[in-house]
Amino acid sequence: MIGAEIQSHIATLRAHFDAGTTRPLGWRRAQLEALLAMSREREAEIAEALAADLGKPAFEAYTTEIGYIASHARHALKNLASWARPRRRPIDLFNLPGRAWLQPEPRGVVLILAPWNYPWHLSLNPLIGALAAGCCAVLKPSEIAPATSALLARLLPEYLDPNALRVIEGDAETAEALLAEPFDLVFYTGSTAVGRKVMRAASAHLTPVVLELGGKNPAIVAGDADLAVAARRIAWGKGLNAGQTCVAPDYVLVESAATEPFLAALGAAFRRQLGPSPDTSRHYGRIVNRRHFDRLARMLGEGEILFGGQTDAETLFIAPTILRNLPEGAAALDQEIFGPILPVIEVDSIEAAIAHVGAGPRPLALYLFSASRETHRTVIAATSSGGVVINDVMMQVSPPGLPFGGIGASGIGAYHGAASFDSFSHLKPVLRKWTWGDIAKRYPPYSARTRRWLRRLF
């Protein structure tokens, strides 16, 4: 799509926004209700597209994409009125009599750049925030998930106000053309490397950004952890979507006393969940394309394979794999894996695990398995990450009321629930003053007595 076409779409959205059509709460509710109806009425088509793009199992498609979006849309509908309400703020002595508040107003016309790994969920979850806030939006789905991208382009204009939303399909060149335009916010989900490019492009227009990126998310397993539960939950998190999840555990740091029993429990958990042949399991997906398959396959040769390791290039299958004894500089240790490969690193202590995490960029998520509240407090205080989950993995994305986002190289800003509404809103400070009670000492000329009076106040 050339620049002139993109500019025409944006002009339509801008005119619709400037007309005030999207500001009433009734309009916003209607759009959110339409998203719910779409999820309900087109569930089979959505699941079919997700299976075509990622080999996504039906149960996984519903829980992590279709039902997930319906849940967040319902949460927005339930809380929209309270989110949009003016938010009172205290004032100081010098502004009495008066009143101060924050007035949420929609940012305007926003751009949402969605990824391929959860192509329904990660396209529509930011859109829920944009619609709830009263924005118009351009959505660019990922070309790497073509079936879902085409479905979004077909369904969204049927269900939503077509003058408030444009779905623009295309590749990286299309994304670059979109980023050349002066949007009021850019919301990007994807890799840190591309996130830097997005931020650089947005800076030309001083456009604010929300960047939902990734990183190497550690799972720390303490010696006092319930190893069976830790293994089950880590195996589940690494197997979900074939490990292609930004919050998936990227590697495990396990205290030496627990290493061998944990490894045994982890292998057993993979077998129990996906069977002896994961390639035949109806609960396990596939790698998105050959380029990502080849990248992951190269990692398999970097260390000792304790479990898994099977691949099939024709079907883009890579089995859940446990790696150990990787050399320094291995790609699986230095790069975000984004696949079903799990390096396990033995550490002498929790302090050593903390030091290991601190030596790298701040991750999007940190997972800690321990029975000790003291250990919980220590790790939370001594590490920096987008979020922390204790005794589980990945479940921080589930509660709509819990903001989700990164820090440093793992992201800027947050969304989900009220945080989404706020990200797509400008919280405009308003101060209203009364004309009675005007203090004469405010105005010059100022006497020595006035200065003494002022100094007593602050």
C-alpha positions as CSV (number, residue, x, y, z in Angstrom):
1,M,0.0,0.0,0.0
2,I,1.5,3.3,-1.1
3,G,1.8,6.4,1.1
4,A,-1.1,8.2,-0.6
5,E,-3.5,5.4,0.2
6,I,-2.4,5.2,3.8
7,Q,-2.8,9.0,4.1
8,S,-6.4,8.7,2.7
9,H,-7.3,6.1,5.3
10,I,-5.8,8.2,8.1
11,A,-7.7,11.3,6.9
12,T,-11.0,9.4,7.1
13,L,-10.2,8.3,10.6
14,R,-9.1,11.8,11.6
15,A,-12.3,13.3,10.3
16,H,-14.4,10.8,12.2
17,F,-12.5,11.4,15.4
18,D,-12.6,15.2,15.0
19,A,-16.4,15.0,14.5
20,G,-16.6,13.6,18.1
21,T,-18.3,10.4,17.0
22,T,-16.1,8.2,19.2
23,R,-16.3,10.1,22.4
24,P,-19.7,9.1,23.8
25,L,-19.6,6.0,26.1
26,G,-22.5,4.6,24.1
27,W,-20.4,4.4,21.0
28,R,-17.5,2.8,22.9
29,R,-19.8,0.2,24.4
30,A,-21.3,-0.6,21.1
31,Q,-17.8,-1.4,19.6
32,L,-16.9,-3.6,22.6
33,E,-20.2,-5.5,22.4
34,A,-19.5,-6.0,18.6
35,L,-16.1,-7.5,19.4
36,L,-17.8,-9.9,21.8
37,A,-20.4,-10.8,19.2
38,M,-17.6,-11.4,16.6
39,S,-15.8,-13.7,19.0
40,R,-19.0,-15.7,19.7
41,E,-20.3,-15.8,16.1
42,R,-17.1,-16.5,14.2
43,E,-15.3,-18.7,16.7
44,A,-14.9,-21.6,14.2
45,E,-13.4,-19.4,11.5
46,I,-11.0,-17.8,14.0
47,A,-9.9,-21.2,15.3
48,E,-9.4,-22.4,11.7
49,A,-7.2,-19.4,10.8
50,L,-5.1,-19.9,14.0
51,A,-4.6,-23.6,13.1
52,A,-3.5,-22.7,9.6
53,D,-1.0,-20.1,10.8
54,L,0.5,-21.9,13.8
55,G,-1.0,-25.4,14.0
56,K,-2.7,-24.1,17.1
57,P,-4.8,-26.7,18.9
58,A,-8.5,-25.9,19.4
59,F,-8.4,-25.7,23.2
60,E,-5.3,-23.4,23.1
61,A,-7.0,-21.2,20.4
62,Y,-10.0,-20.7,22.6
63,T,-8.2,-20.2,26.0
64,T,-5.3,-18.0,24.8
65,E,-7.0,-16.1,21.9
66,I,-10.7,-16.2,21.4
67,G,-12.0,-16.7,24.9
68,Y,-9.2,-14.5,26.3
69,I,-10.2,-11.5,24.1
70,A,-13.9,-12.0,25.1
71,S,-12.9,-11.9,28.8
72,H,-11.0,-8.7,28.4
73,A,-13.8,-7.1,26.3
74,R,-16.3,-8.0,29.0
75,H,-14.0,-6.5,31.7
76,A,-13.8,-3.3,29.7
77,L,-17.5,-3.1,29.3
78,K,-18.0,-3.6,33.0
79,N,-15.5,-0.9,34.0
80,L,-15.7,1.6,31.2
81,A,-17.9,4.1,33.1
82,S,-15.5,4.2,36.1
83,W,-12.4,4.5,33.9
84,A,-13.8,7.4,32.0
85,R,-14.9,9.3,35.1
86,P,-13.0,12.4,36.1
87,R,-10.4,11.6,38.8
88,R,-10.3,14.0,41.7
89,R,-6.9,15.2,42.8
90,P,-6.0,17.2,46.0
91,I,-5.0,20.8,45.7
92,D,-2.8,23.1,47.8
93,L,-3.6,26.0,50.0
94,F,-2.9,28.6,47.3
95,N,-5.6,27.2,45.1
96,L,-8.4,27.3,47.6
97,P,-11.3,27.7,46.9
98,G,-11.0,25.4,43.9
99,R,-11.1,21.8,42.6
100,A,-8.6,19.7,40.6
101,W,-9.1,16.6,38.6
102,L,-7.7,14.5,35.7
103,Q,-10.1,14.3,32.7
104,P,-9.5,11.3,30.5
105,E,-9.7,12.1,26.8
106,P,-8.9,9.9,23.8
107,R,-5.5,10.4,22.3
108,G,-6.9,10.4,18.8
109,V,-5.9,8.3,15.8
110,V,-3.6,5.5,16.9
111,L,-1.5,2.8,15.2
112,I,-1.4,-0.8,16.4
113,L,1.3,-3.0,15.0
114,A,0.5,-6.6,16.0
115,P,2.8,-9.7,16.0
116,W,2.3,-13.2,14.6
117,N,2.6,-15.5,17.7
118,Y,-0.9,-14.7,19.1
119,P,-2.3,-13.0,16.1
120,W,-5.9,-12.7,17.3
121,H,-5.2,-11.9,20.9
122,L,-2.4,-9.5,20.4
123,S,-4.2,-7.6,17.6
124,L,-7.5,-7.2,19.5
125,N,-6.3,-6.7,23.1
126,P,-4.7,-3.3,22.4
127,L,-7.7,-2.5,20.2
128,I,-10.0,-3.0,23.2
129,G,-8.1,-0.3,25.0
130,A,-8.2,2.0,22.0
131,L,-11.9,1.6,21.5
132,A,-12.7,1.9,25.3
133,A,-10.7,5.2,25.3
134,G,-12.6,6.5,22.3
135,C,-9.8,6.4,19.8
136,C,-9.8,5.7,16.1
137,A,-7.2,3.1,15.0
138,V,-5.2,1.6,12.2
139,L,-4.4,-2.0,12.8
140,K,-1.7,-3.7,10.9
141,P,-1.7,-7.5,11.6
142,S,1.4,-9.6,11.0
143,E,2.0,-10.9,7.5
144,I,3.7,-13.9,9.1
145,A,0.2,-15.1,10.2
146,P,-1.6,-14.6,6.9
147,A,-4.8,-16.5,7.6
148,T,-5.5,-14.6,10.7
149,S,-4.5,-11.3,9.1
150,A,-6.9,-11.8,6.3
151,L,-9.7,-12.8,8.7
152,L,-9.2,-9.7,10.8
153,A,-9.2,-7.6,7.6
154,R,-12.5,-9.2,6.6
155,L,-14.4,-9.4,9.9
156,L,-13.5,-6.2,11.7
157,P,-15.2,-3.8,9.1
158,E,-18.3,-6.0,9.4
159,Y,-18.6,-5.7,13.1
160,L,-17.0,-2.4,14.0
161,D,-17.6,1.2,12.9
162,P,-15.7,1.2,9.6
163,N,-14.9,4.9,9.8
164,A,-13.2,4.4,13.1
165,L,-10.9,1.5,12.2
166,R,-8.8,0.5,9.2
167,V,-7.1,-2.9,8.9
168,I,-4.1,-2.5,6.7
169,E,-2.3,-5.7,5.7
170,G,1.2,-5.8,4.4
171,D,4.9,-6.5,5.2
172,A,7.7,-4.5,6.8
173,E,7.6,-2.0,4.0
174,T,3.9,-1.2,4.8
175,A,4.8,-0.9,8.5
176,E,7.5,1.6,7.6
177,A,5.1,3.6,5.5
178,L,2.6,3.7,8.4
179,L,5.3,4.8,10.8
180,A,6.1,7.7,8.6
181,E,2.7,9.2,9.4
182,P,1.9,11.4,12.4
183,F,-0.2,9.2,14.6
184,D,-1.2,10.2,18.2
185,L,0.1,6.9,19.7
186,V,2.0,3.9,18.3
187,F,1.4,0.5,20.1
188,Y,3.8,-2.1,19.0
189,T,4.2,-5.8,20.1
190,G,7.2,-7.7,18.9
191,S,11.0,-8.0,19.2
192,T,13.3,-5.6,20.9
193,A,15.3,-5.0,17.7
194,V,12.2,-3.9,15.8
195,G,10.9,-2.0,18.8
196,R,14.0,0.2,18.6
197,K,13.1,1.0,14.9
198,V,9.5,1.8,15.8
199,M,10.6,4.2,18.6
200,R,13.1,5.8,16.2
201,A,10.4,6.3,13.6
202,A,7.8,7.6,16.0
203,S,10.3,10.1,17.4
204,A,10.3,12.0,14.1
205,H,6.7,13.2,15.0
206,L,7.2,13.1,18.8
207,T,4.6,10.4,18.8
208,P,4.3,8.5,22.1
209,V,4.8,4.8,22.0
210,V,3.8,1.7,24.0
211,L,6.3,-1.1,23.3
212,E,5.5,-4.6,24.4
213,L,8.7,-6.4,23.7
214,G,10.4,-9.6,24.9
215,G,13.5,-10.9,26.6
216,K,15.0,-13.9,28.3
217,N,12.6,-14.7,31.1
218,P,14.2,-16.7,33.9
219,A,12.5,-19.3,36.0
220,I,14.3,-19.7,39.3
221,V,13.8,-23.0,41.1
222,A,14.9,-22.9,44.7
223,G,15.9,-26.0,46.6
224,D,12.8,-25.8,48.8
225,A,10.3,-25.5,45.8
226,D,7.6,-28.1,45.2
227,L,9.6,-29.6,42.3
228,A,6.6,-31.6,40.8
229,V,4.5,-28.5,40.6
230,A,7.4,-26.4,39.3
231,A,8.1,-28.9,36.6
232,R,4.5,-29.2,35.5
233,R,4.0,-25.5,35.3
234,I,7.3,-24.8,33.5
235,A,6.6,-27.6,31.0
236,W,3.2,-26.3,30.4
237,G,4.5,-22.7,29.8
238,K,7.2,-23.9,27.4
239,G,4.9,-26.2,25.5
240,L,2.1,-23.6,25.1
241,N,2.1,-22.3,21.5
242,A,5.3,-24.3,21.0
243,G,7.2,-21.9,23.2
244,Q,6.4,-18.9,20.9
245,T,5.2,-16.7,23.7
246,C,6.9,-13.5,24.9
247,V,6.3,-14.4,28.5
248,A,7.3,-18.1,28.2
249,P,10.1,-19.2,30.5
250,D,13.3,-18.8,28.4
251,Y,15.6,-20.7,30.7
252,V,15.7,-22.3,34.2
253,L,18.1,-21.5,37.0
254,V,17.9,-24.3,39.5
255,E,19.7,-24.6,42.9
256,S,22.2,-27.5,42.8
257,A,20.6,-29.5,45.5
258,A,17.4,-29.7,43.4
259,T,18.9,-30.1,39.9
260,E,18.6,-33.8,39.3
261,P,15.2,-34.4,40.8
262,F,13.9,-31.3,39.0
263,L,15.2,-32.5,35.6
264,A,13.6,-35.8,36.1
265,A,10.3,-34.2,37.0
266,L,10.5,-31.8,34.1
267,G,11.0,-34.6,31.5
268,A,8.2,-36.6,33.2
269,A,5.9,-33.5,33.0
270,F,6.5,-33.1,29.2
271,R,5.8,-36.7,28.6
272,R,2.6,-36.6,30.7
273,Q,1.3,-33.5,29.0
274,L,2.2,-34.2,25.4
275,G,2.7,-38.0,25.3
276,P,5.7,-40.0,24.2
277,S,5.4,-38.5,20.6
278,P,4.5,-34.8,20.8
279,D,4.4,-34.7,17.0
280,T,1.1,-36.7,17.2
281,S,-0.3,-34.8,20.2
282,R,-3.5,-32.7,19.4
283,H,-2.4,-30.4,22.2
284,Y,0.9,-29.2,20.6
285,G,1.4,-26.6,18.0
286,R,4.0,-25.9,15.3
287,I,6.7,-23.4,14.6
288,V,5.4,-20.5,12.5
289,N,7.7,-20.8,9.5
290,R,10.9,-22.3,8.1
291,R,13.1,-19.3,9.0
292,H,12.2,-19.6,12.7
293,F,12.4,-23.4,12.5
294,D,15.9,-23.3,11.2
295,R,17.0,-20.7,13.8
296,L,15.7,-23.0,16.6
297,A,17.1,-26.2,15.0
298,R,20.6,-24.7,15.2
299,M,20.2,-24.1,18.9
300,L,19.6,-27.9,19.4
301,G,23.2,-28.6,18.7
302,E,24.6,-26.2,21.2
303,G,24.3,-28.3,24.4
304,E,23.5,-31.7,25.8
305,I,20.0,-32.8,25.0
306,L,18.4,-34.4,28.1
307,F,14.9,-34.6,26.7
308,G,13.3,-34.2,23.3
309,G,15.3,-32.9,20.4
310,Q,13.2,-34.4,17.6
311,T,12.5,-32.2,14.6
312,D,10.5,-32.4,11.3
313,A,11.3,-29.6,8.9
314,E,8.4,-30.6,6.6
315,T,5.8,-30.1,9.3
316,L,7.7,-27.4,11.2
317,F,7.7,-29.6,14.3
318,I,10.3,-29.2,17.1
319,A,9.8,-31.3,20.2
320,P,9.9,-29.7,23.7
321,T,13.6,-30.0,24.5
322,I,15.7,-29.7,27.7
323,L,19.3,-28.5,27.1
324,R,22.1,-28.7,29.6
325,N,25.8,-27.8,29.7
326,L,25.7,-25.1,27.0
327,P,29.0,-23.3,26.3
328,E,29.4,-19.6,27.0
329,G,28.3,-17.6,23.9
330,A,25.7,-20.2,22.8
331,A,22.7,-18.6,21.0
332,A,20.3,-20.3,23.4
333,L,21.9,-18.5,26.3
334,D,22.3,-15.1,24.6
335,Q,19.2,-14.7,22.5
336,E,15.5,-14.9,23.3
337,I,14.7,-18.4,22.3
338,F,11.0,-18.0,21.4
339,G,10.5,-21.7,20.9
340,P,10.2,-25.0,22.8
341,I,13.9,-25.2,23.8
342,L,14.6,-24.9,27.5
343,P,18.2,-24.5,28.8
344,V,18.6,-25.6,32.4
345,I,21.5,-23.9,34.4
346,E,22.6,-25.1,37.8
347,V,23.4,-22.5,40.3
348,D,24.9,-22.7,43.8
349,S,22.4,-20.4,45.5
350,I,19.6,-18.0,45.1
351,E,22.1,-15.2,45.3
352,A,23.9,-16.7,42.3
353,A,20.6,-16.9,40.4
354,I,20.0,-13.2,41.2
355,A,23.5,-12.3,40.0
356,H,22.9,-14.2,36.7
357,V,19.6,-12.4,36.0
358,G,21.2,-9.0,36.9
359,A,24.0,-9.6,34.4
360,G,21.7,-9.4,31.4
361,P,19.0,-7.0,30.1
362,R,15.9,-6.7,32.3
363,P,13.4,-9.4,31.3
364,L,9.7,-9.1,30.6
365,A,8.9,-11.7,33.3
366,L,10.7,-13.5,36.1
367,Y,9.3,-16.7,37.6
368,L,10.3,-17.9,41.1
369,F,9.5,-21.3,42.6
370,S,10.1,-21.4,46.3
371,A,8.2,-22.1,49.5
372,S,10.0,-19.4,51.4
373,R,8.4,-15.9,51.7
374,E,11.8,-14.6,52.6
375,T,13.2,-15.9,49.3
376,H,10.2,-14.3,47.6
377,R,11.0,-10.9,49.1
378,T,14.7,-11.2,48.4
379,V,14.2,-12.0,44.7
380,I,11.5,-9.3,44.2
381,A,13.7,-6.7,45.8
382,A,17.0,-7.7,44.2
383,T,15.9,-8.1,40.6
384,S,14.3,-5.9,38.0
385,S,11.8,-7.2,35.4
386,G,8.5,-6.3,33.8
387,G,6.7,-8.5,36.3
388,V,7.2,-11.4,38.7
389,V,5.1,-14.5,39.2
390,I,5.7,-16.7,42.3
391,N,5.2,-20.5,42.0
392,D,3.7,-20.3,38.4
393,V,4.5,-19.1,34.9
394,M,2.7,-16.8,32.4
395,M,-0.4,-16.4,34.5
396,Q,0.2,-12.7,35.0
397,V,-1.4,-12.0,31.6
398,S,-4.7,-13.5,32.7
399,P,-6.2,-11.0,35.2
400,P,-7.5,-8.0,33.2
401,G,-6.9,-5.7,36.3
402,L,-3.2,-6.4,36.4
403,P,-1.1,-4.1,34.2
404,F,1.2,-5.9,31.8
405,G,4.4,-4.4,30.4
406,G,8.1,-4.5,30.3
407,I,11.0,-2.4,31.5
408,G,14.2,-1.3,29.8
409,A,14.8,-3.6,26.7
410,S,11.6,-5.6,27.4
411,G,9.3,-2.7,26.9
412,I,7.9,0.7,27.6
413,G,4.4,1.3,29.0
414,A,1.7,-1.1,30.0
415,Y,-1.7,-2.3,29.1
416,H,-4.6,-4.7,30.0
417,G,-7.7,-3.4,31.7
418,A,-7.5,0.1,33.2
419,A,-3.9,0.3,32.1
420,S,-5.0,-0.1,28.5
421,F,-7.6,2.6,28.8
422,D,-5.0,5.0,30.4
423,S,-2.4,4.2,27.7
424,F,-4.8,5.2,24.9
425,S,-6.0,8.3,26.9
426,H,-4.5,11.6,27.7
427,L,-5.2,12.2,31.4
428,K,-5.7,16.0,31.1
429,P,-5.2,17.9,34.3
430,V,-8.0,20.4,35.0
431,L,-8.0,23.1,37.8
432,R,-11.2,25.0,38.4
433,K,-11.1,28.1,40.5
434,W,-13.9,30.2,42.1
435,T,-13.9,34.0,41.8
436,W,-15.0,34.6,45.4
437,G,-12.3,34.5,48.2
438,D,-9.7,36.3,46.1
439,I,-6.7,37.0,48.3
440,A,-5.3,40.5,47.9
441,K,-1.8,39.5,49.0
442,R,-1.5,37.5,45.8
443,Y,-1.0,40.7,43.7
444,P,1.8,43.2,43.7
445,P,3.0,45.5,45.1
446,Y,4.4,43.1,47.8
447,S,5.2,44.5,51.2
448,A,7.7,43.1,53.8
449,R,4.7,42.0,55.8
450,T,3.4,40.0,52.8
451,R,6.7,38.3,52.3
452,R,6.8,37.3,56.0
453,W,3.3,35.9,55.7
454,L,4.3,33.9,52.6
455,R,7.3,32.4,54.3
456,R,5.2,31.1,57.2
457,L,3.1,29.2,54.7
458,F,6.0,27.3,53.0
